[in-house]
Amino acid sequence: MFISLIADYGVGDPAFAEVKQRLQMALPQAQIHELSVPPFSTIATGFWIAQLGLNPGAADRLIYHNCAPRQDDPDARQDNEGEGLTYALLPNGVKVVGVNAGYTLSFIKDQAKAIHSVNVSRGGSQFRSRDVFPPAAAAIAQDDYSLLGDALDVSLLPEMPLNRIAWVDGYGNIKTTIPADSITLEPEAKIVIRVGDVVSDAVYSDGSFRVPEGTLAFSPGSSGWTMPDGQSRRWIELFLRGGSAWERFGRPRVGQSITRLGA
């Protein structure tokens, strides 16, 4: 089994090792790959659940995610209680187990064949992804669904947040939640992009590298997946030939809004 562990613990944080250790108690042969998202970023978490889960991979896959800002209730917490655990089944058989918080399920809610609550404690530990959730995730990974609760009403889950930064890769390219098919510009059209308080000229590209060095490109990127109707969903990226789009816009945070000011 291949497990993608998506969490906001921080790059190199020993929390990943602790959670992997608990998962491998029940799944000793599992290969576990960790992916660190920014603190409390349910947008990045949801984006990568979809990107990894809806694209080709190993036949036997589990995505185990934890990004739980505990923002479902502003009052003081009893017994470290937080958002509840959920299970989702994707059309390709990938199982997804993790906390329903913010946008974590937004990118897959219209794709999933099933989304259920999981009957485990919502409290009991500050570190629930290590101390409470792994036995349930391991059971589901092994086709034991005895802990599944009611089906979730997907209409109550938030929609995908559009026109936001979803991720910044190691090259400084900005992956967005702007659908590529929503753009009707001609290649090489000049536009203006605002991210936060920073404005920059850009050129719309058809996805190739046919832009001059030092030019900010607004282009269909490498991320996306197939929609239920069979159509391909691709997302716009901002990349700077020979530089970093992230630096160009003053190092914006994941989740920040993006505005196209004109063409």
C-alpha positions in Angstrom: 0.0 0.0 0.0 1.1 3.5 -0.8 0.0 6.2 1.7 0.2 10.0 1.0 0.4 11.7 4.4 -0.6 15.4 3.9 -0.4 17.6 7.0 0.6 21.0 8.1 3.2 19.9 10.7 6.1 21.7 8.9 8.9 20.5 6.6 11.2 18.1 8.6 8.9 18.2 11.6 9.3 15.1 13.8 5.5 15.0 13.9 5.6 13.3 10.5 7.8 10.5 11.9 5.5 10.0 14.9 2.4 9.7 12.7 4.1 7.4 10.3 5.2 5.2 13.2 1.6 4.8 14.4 0.3 4.1 10.9 3.0 1.4 10.4 2.0 -0.4 13.6 -1.1 -1.5 11.7 0.3 -1.3 8.1 4.0 -2.4 8.5 4.5 -2.9 4.7 3.1 0.5 3.7 5.2 3.0 1.9 4.4 6.4 3.3 5.2 9.7 1.5 4.8 12.9 3.5 3.7 16.3 2.1 3.9 19.4 4.3 1.4 22.2 3.6 1.5 25.7 5.2 0.0 26.0 8.7 -3.8 25.7 8.7 -3.9 25.8 4.9 -7.0 23.8 4.1 -6.8 25.1 0.5 -3.4 23.6 -0.1 -4.5 20.4 1.7 -7.7 20.1 -0.5 -5.8 20.9 -3.7 -3.2 18.1 -3.1 -5.8 15.6 -2.0 -7.3 16.0 -5.4 -4.1 16.3 -7.4 -2.6 13.1 -5.9 -5.9 11.2 -5.5 -7.5 11.9 -8.9 -4.4 11.3 -11.0 -2.8 7.9 -11.9 -0.8 6.1 -9.2 -0.4 2.8 -7.4 -3.5 0.6 -7.4 -3.7 0.4 -3.6 -3.6 4.0 -2.3 -4.7 5.8 0.8 -4.5 9.6 1.4 -4.3 10.4 5.1 -4.6 14.1 5.8 -4.6 16.3 8.8 -5.0 20.1 8.7 -7.3 21.0 11.5 -7.4 24.7 12.4 -10.2 23.9 14.9 -12.2 26.8 13.5 -15.5 25.0 13.5 -16.3 26.4 16.9 -14.9 29.6 18.3 -15.7 28.7 22.0 -13.1 27.1 24.3 -12.4 23.5 23.5 -13.2 20.6 25.8 -10.7 17.7 25.8 -8.9 19.2 22.7 -12.0 18.4 20.6 -11.7 19.5 16.9 -13.2 18.8 13.5 -14.4 15.3 12.8 -12.8 12.5 10.9 -14.1 11.6 7.4 -13.7 9.0 4.7 -14.1 9.5 1.0 -13.8 7.1 -1.9 -12.7 8.5 -5.2 -13.8 7.1 -8.6 -10.4 5.3 -9.1 -10.6 3.5 -5.8 -8.3 5.8 -3.8 -9.4 6.1 -0.2 -9.2 9.4 1.6 -9.2 9.7 5.4 -8.8 12.9 7.3 -10.3 15.8 9.1 -13.2 17.7 7.5 -12.0 21.3 8.0 -12.3 24.3 5.7 -11.7 23.3 2.1 -10.1 19.9 2.7 -12.9 18.1 0.9 -13.9 20.9 -1.5 -11.8 19.8 -4.4 -13.1 16.2 -4.4 -16.7 16.6 -3.1 -18.2 16.4 -6.6 -15.9 13.5 -7.6 -16.2 11.2 -4.7 -18.4 8.1 -4.9 -19.0 8.3 -1.1 -18.1 10.7 1.8 -18.9 9.5 5.3 -18.1 10.6 8.8 -15.9 8.2 10.8 -17.0 7.2 14.3 -14.0 8.0 16.4 -13.5 10.5 19.1 -13.3 14.2 18.1 -11.1 14.9 21.2 -8.9 13.1 23.6 -5.5 14.5 22.4 -3.9 17.7 21.1 -2.3 15.4 18.6 -5.3 13.4 17.3 -3.6 12.5 14.0 -1.1 10.5 16.0 -3.1 9.4 19.1 -6.7 8.9 17.9 -7.0 8.6 14.1 -4.4 6.1 12.8 -6.2 2.9 13.9 -9.4 4.1 12.0 -7.3 5.0 8.9 -5.5 1.7 9.0 -8.8 -0.2 9.3 -10.3 1.6 6.4 -7.1 1.0 4.4 -7.7 -2.8 5.0 -11.4 -2.6 3.9 -12.8 -2.6 7.4 -15.6 -0.1 7.2 -17.2 -0.8 10.6 -16.4 2.7 11.9 -18.1 4.5 9.1 -20.9 6.8 10.2 -23.5 8.8 8.2 -23.0 10.0 4.7 -22.1 13.7 4.5 -24.4 16.1 2.7 -21.9 17.4 0.1 -24.0 20.5 -0.6 -23.0 21.7 2.9 -19.3 21.4 2.1 -17.8 24.7 0.8 -17.1 25.0 -2.9 -13.6 25.1 -4.3 -12.2 28.6 -3.6 -11.5 30.1 -7.0 -8.9 32.7 -8.0 -6.6 31.9 -5.1 -3.0 30.8 -4.7 -3.1 27.0 -4.2 0.6 26.3 -4.0 4.1 27.8 -4.6 6.5 25.2 -6.0 10.3 25.1 -5.5 10.9 27.2 -8.5 8.7 30.0 -7.3 5.9 29.1 -9.7 2.5 30.0 -8.4 -0.2 27.3 -8.8 -3.7 28.9 -8.7 -7.3 27.9 -8.5 -8.1 29.8 -11.7 -9.6 27.2 -14.2 -7.7 27.3 -17.4 -10.9 26.8 -19.4 -12.3 30.0 -17.9 -9.7 32.1 -19.8 -10.6 33.2 -23.3 -7.5 35.2 -24.2 -5.4 34.8 -27.3 -1.8 33.5 -26.8 0.7 36.4 -26.1 -2.1 38.7 -25.0 -0.8 41.2 -22.4 -2.6 41.4 -19.1 -2.1 42.9 -15.6 -2.2 40.6 -12.5 -2.7 41.7 -8.9 -1.7 39.5 -5.9 -2.3 41.3 -2.7 -0.9 44.8 -3.0 1.5 43.9 -5.8 0.6 44.5 -9.5 2.6 43.1 -12.5 2.3 43.0 -16.2 2.0 39.4 -17.6 1.6 37.6 -20.9 -0.9 34.9 -21.5 0.8 31.7 -22.8 -0.7 28.6 -24.2 1.3 26.5 -21.8 4.6 26.4 -23.7 7.8 28.2 -22.7 7.5 30.6 -25.7 7.9 33.6 -23.5 11.0 35.8 -23.3 13.4 35.5 -20.3 12.2 37.8 -17.5 8.6 37.7 -18.6 5.8 36.7 -16.2 3.6 34.2 -17.9 -0.1 33.5 -17.1 -0.6 30.0 -18.4 -2.3 26.6 -18.1 0.0 24.7 -15.7 1.0 21.2 -14.9 -1.7 20.6 -12.3 -5.2 19.3 -12.9 -7.4 16.2 -13.1 -10.3 14.7 -15.0 -13.8 15.8 -14.1 -16.8 13.5 -13.7 -18.0 14.4 -17.2 -14.7 13.3 -18.7 -13.4 16.8 -19.3 -9.9 17.7 -18.2 -9.6 20.3 -15.5 -6.3 22.3 -15.6 -5.3 25.2 -13.4 -3.6 28.4 -14.4 0.0 29.0 -13.1 2.1 32.1 -12.9 5.7 31.5 -13.8 8.6 33.9 -14.4 11.1 32.8 -17.0 14.5 32.9 -15.3 13.1 34.0 -12.0 10.5 33.5 -9.3 6.9 34.6 -9.7 6.5 34.3 -5.9 9.3 36.8 -5.4 7.9 39.1 -8.1 4.7 39.3 -6.1 6.4 39.9 -2.7 6.2 36.3 -1.4 2.4 36.0 -1.1 0.9 33.4 1.1 -1.0 30.3 -0.1 -4.7 31.2 -0.1 -4.3 34.8 -1.2 -6.6 36.2 -3.9 -5.5 36.8 -7.5 -7.1 39.4 -9.7 -6.8 39.9 -13.4 -7.1 43.6 -14.0 -7.3 43.7 -17.7 -6.1 42.5 -21.1 
